[in-house]
Amino acid sequence: MKGVLSMLFGDEHVRRYEETDGVEGHDWQEGVPALVLTTTGRKTGQERKFALIYQEIDGKHVIVASKGGAEQHPGWYFNLLEHPEVKVQVKADKYTARARTAEGEERAKLWPLMAKVWPDYDEYQKKTDREIPVVVLDRV
């Protein structure tokens, strides 16, 4: 079963996570934790859901808008810039948050902590000229 769960991706990952309150899907590849982020589409106004790697740091959930080091930010990041109020699910805990991009010293502190849980982030950053955003989800 663990092999199947580690392969969860995209909509199927979100569906299984939501159906099981994270029993399936929270511990993703090699046990890396994932949450479900729900944004409001900046063009459609419709809810968009994404399973994303996270860490809890100083009592807040933190995610990274890496898109594998692509030249452009992921769509969900543009959505939260337009509509920073988001929904978050971590296991069975569901809450509303205000998403914000970490800057300066805060980003400098958070980046290595996120790269520790998913070392590919450092490789992704080398692949692109953009600064990959680190996003803090402040519970409201």
C-alpha positions in Angstrom: 0.0 0.0 0.0 2.8 2.4 0.8 4.1 2.2 -2.8 0.7 3.2 -4.1 0.4 6.1 -1.7 3.8 7.5 -2.6 2.7 7.7 -6.2 -0.4 9.8 -5.5 -0.3 13.0 -7.5 -2.6 15.8 -8.5 -6.4 15.4 -8.3 -6.2 11.8 -7.2 -3.9 12.8 -4.3 -6.3 15.5 -3.2 -9.3 13.2 -3.5 -7.8 10.4 -1.4 -6.5 12.9 1.2 -9.9 14.5 1.6 -11.8 11.2 1.7 -9.5 9.9 4.5 -8.7 13.1 6.4 -5.1 12.6 5.3 -4.7 9.0 6.4 -3.9 8.4 2.7 -1.8 11.2 1.2 -0.5 13.1 4.2 2.7 11.0 4.2 3.8 11.3 0.6 7.1 10.2 -1.0 9.5 8.8 1.6 7.2 10.1 4.3 7.4 13.7 3.2 4.3 15.5 4.7 1.6 17.0 2.4 -1.3 19.3 3.0 -4.2 20.3 0.7 -4.3 23.9 -0.2 -7.5 25.4 -1.7 -7.2 28.6 -3.6 -9.7 30.8 -5.5 -9.0 30.8 -9.2 -7.9 34.3 -10.2 -9.6 34.0 -13.6 -12.5 31.7 -12.9 -13.3 32.4 -9.2 -13.7 28.7 -8.7 -12.0 26.7 -6.0 -8.7 25.0 -7.0 -7.1 22.3 -4.8 -3.5 21.2 -4.6 -1.6 18.7 -2.5 1.7 20.3 -1.5 4.7 19.5 0.6 4.7 21.5 3.8 6.4 21.9 7.2 5.1 23.3 10.4 7.6 25.9 11.5 7.0 28.1 14.6 3.4 26.9 14.7 2.6 27.9 11.1 2.4 25.8 7.9 4.9 26.7 5.2 4.9 25.7 1.6 7.1 26.4 -1.4 6.0 27.6 -4.9 8.7 25.7 -6.8 6.9 24.2 -9.9 10.0 22.1 -10.2 12.2 25.1 -11.0 10.2 26.2 -14.0 10.6 29.8 -15.2 7.2 30.8 -14.1 5.5 30.4 -10.7 2.8 27.7 -10.3 -0.8 28.8 -11.0 -1.8 28.3 -7.4 0.7 30.9 -6.3 -0.7 33.5 -8.7 -4.2 32.6 -7.3 -3.2 33.3 -3.8 -1.5 36.6 -4.8 -4.9 37.6 -6.2 -6.9 36.0 -3.4 -4.7 35.5 -0.3 -7.5 33.9 1.8 -7.1 30.2 1.3 -8.4 26.9 2.9 -5.9 24.5 4.3 -6.3 20.8 5.3 -3.5 19.1 7.4 -4.8 15.6 8.1 -8.2 16.2 9.7 -7.5 19.8 10.6 -9.3 22.2 8.2 -8.9 25.9 8.6 -8.9 29.2 6.7 -5.6 31.0 6.3 -4.2 34.2 4.9 -1.3 33.3 2.6 1.8 35.5 2.4 5.1 35.3 0.8 8.1 35.2 3.2 10.6 38.0 2.5 14.2 38.8 3.6 15.4 37.3 6.8 12.2 35.2 7.3 12.6 33.6 3.8 16.3 33.1 4.5 15.4 31.2 7.7 12.6 29.2 6.1 14.2 28.1 2.9 16.8 25.7 4.4 14.2 24.2 6.6 12.0 23.5 3.6 15.0 22.2 1.6 15.8 19.8 4.4 12.4 18.1 4.0 12.6 18.2 0.2 16.2 18.6 -1.0 15.2 19.0 -4.6 14.1 22.5 -3.8 17.8 23.6 -3.9 18.1 22.0 -7.3 15.0 23.6 -8.5 16.3 27.0 -7.4 19.5 26.4 -9.5 17.4 25.8 -12.6 15.6 29.1 -12.6 16.4 32.8 -12.4 13.3 33.6 -10.3 13.4 33.5 -6.6 11.2 30.6 -5.6 8.6 31.9 -3.2 8.2 30.5 0.3 4.7 30.9 1.5 3.5 31.1 5.1 -0.1 30.2 5.9 -1.3 32.3 8.8 -4.4 30.8 10.4 -7.3 33.3 10.6 
